[in-house]
Amino acid sequence: MKIIYTEQSLETLQKMDNSARKIFIKRIEKLATIPQGRHLKFGLPFNVEEVTKQGRIVYLTKEETLYIIRCFATHKEYEKWYKSYK
């Protein structure tokens, strides 16, 4: 499966320290082989995957492409983004 990153997700990944970035990239590669995760509420077309206790990846799968929409290092950032859609 092909992986496409949005600008926002790349910016977030670049700001992370190396150990966190490696964990996120490993999980993204795993998602490319076995898409899983839960679907978001409020009619949003995205899925979310918990990477660490705090970290989240928001993604979308279409045909043979995995779109990485956003990466969040903390749950607080994720909640702020998610609540903006309510």
Secondary structure as a PSIPRED ss2 file (coil, helix, strand):
# PSIPRED VFORMAT (PSIPRED V4.0)

   1 M C   1.000  0.000  0.000
   2 K E   0.000  0.000  1.000
   3 I E   0.000  0.000  1.000
   4 I E   0.000  0.000  1.000
   5 Y E   0.000  0.000  1.000
   6 T C   1.000  0.000  0.000
   7 E H   0.000  1.000  0.000
   8 Q H   0.000  1.000  0.000
   9 S H   0.000  1.000  0.000
  10 L H   0.000  1.000  0.000
  11 E H   0.000  1.000  0.000
  12 T H   0.000  1.000  0.000
  13 L H   0.000  1.000  0.000
  14 Q H   0.000  1.000  0.000
  15 K H   0.000  1.000  0.000
  16 M C   1.000  0.000  0.000
  17 D C   1.000  0.000  0.000
  18 N H   0.000  1.000  0.000
  19 S H   0.000  1.000  0.000
  20 A H   0.000  1.000  0.000
  21 R H   0.000  1.000  0.000
  22 K H   0.000  1.000  0.000
  23 I H   0.000  1.000  0.000
  24 F H   0.000  1.000  0.000
  25 I H   0.000  1.000  0.000
  26 K H   0.000  1.000  0.000
  27 R H   0.000  1.000  0.000
  28 I H   0.000  1.000  0.000
  29 E H   0.000  1.000  0.000
  30 K H   0.000  1.000  0.000
  31 L H   0.000  1.000  0.000
  32 A H   0.000  1.000  0.000
  33 T H   0.000  1.000  0.000
  34 I C   1.000  0.000  0.000
  35 P C   1.000  0.000  0.000
  36 Q C   1.000  0.000  0.000
  37 G C   1.000  0.000  0.000
  38 R E   0.000  0.000  1.000
  39 H E   0.000  0.000  1.000
  40 L C   1.000  0.000  0.000
  41 K C   1.000  0.000  0.000
  42 F C   1.000  0.000  0.000
  43 G C   1.000  0.000  0.000
  44 L C   1.000  0.000  0.000
  45 P C   1.000  0.000  0.000
  46 F C   1.000  0.000  0.000
  47 N E   0.000  0.000  1.000
  48 V E   0.000  0.000  1.000
  49 E E   0.000  0.000  1.000
  50 E E   0.000  0.000  1.000
  51 V C   1.000  0.000  0.000
  52 T C   1.000  0.000  0.000
  53 K C   1.000  0.000  0.000
  54 Q C   1.000  0.000  0.000
  55 G C   1.000  0.000  0.000
  56 R E   0.000  0.000  1.000
  57 I E   0.000  0.000  1.000
  58 V E   0.000  0.000  1.000
  59 Y E   0.000  0.000  1.000
  60 L E   0.000  0.000  1.000
  61 T E   0.000  0.000  1.000
  62 K E   0.000  0.000  1.000
  63 E C   1.000  0.000  0.000
  64 E C   1.000  0.000  0.000
  65 T E   0.000  0.000  1.000
  66 L E   0.000  0.000  1.000
  67 Y E   0.000  0.000  1.000
  68 I E   0.000  0.000  1.000
  69 I E   0.000  0.000  1.000
  70 R E   0.000  0.000  1.000
  71 C E   0.000  0.000  1.000
  72 F E   0.000  0.000  1.000
  73 A C   1.000  0.000  0.000
  74 T C   1.000  0.000  0.000
  75 H H   0.000  1.000  0.000
  76 K H   0.000  1.000  0.000
  77 E H   0.000  1.000  0.000
  78 Y H   0.000  1.000  0.000
  79 E H   0.000  1.000  0.000
  80 K H   0.000  1.000  0.000
  81 W H   0.000  1.000  0.000
  82 Y H   0.000  1.000  0.000
  83 K H   0.000  1.000  0.000
  84 S C   1.000  0.000  0.000
  85 Y C   1.000  0.000  0.000
  86 K C   1.000  0.000  0.000
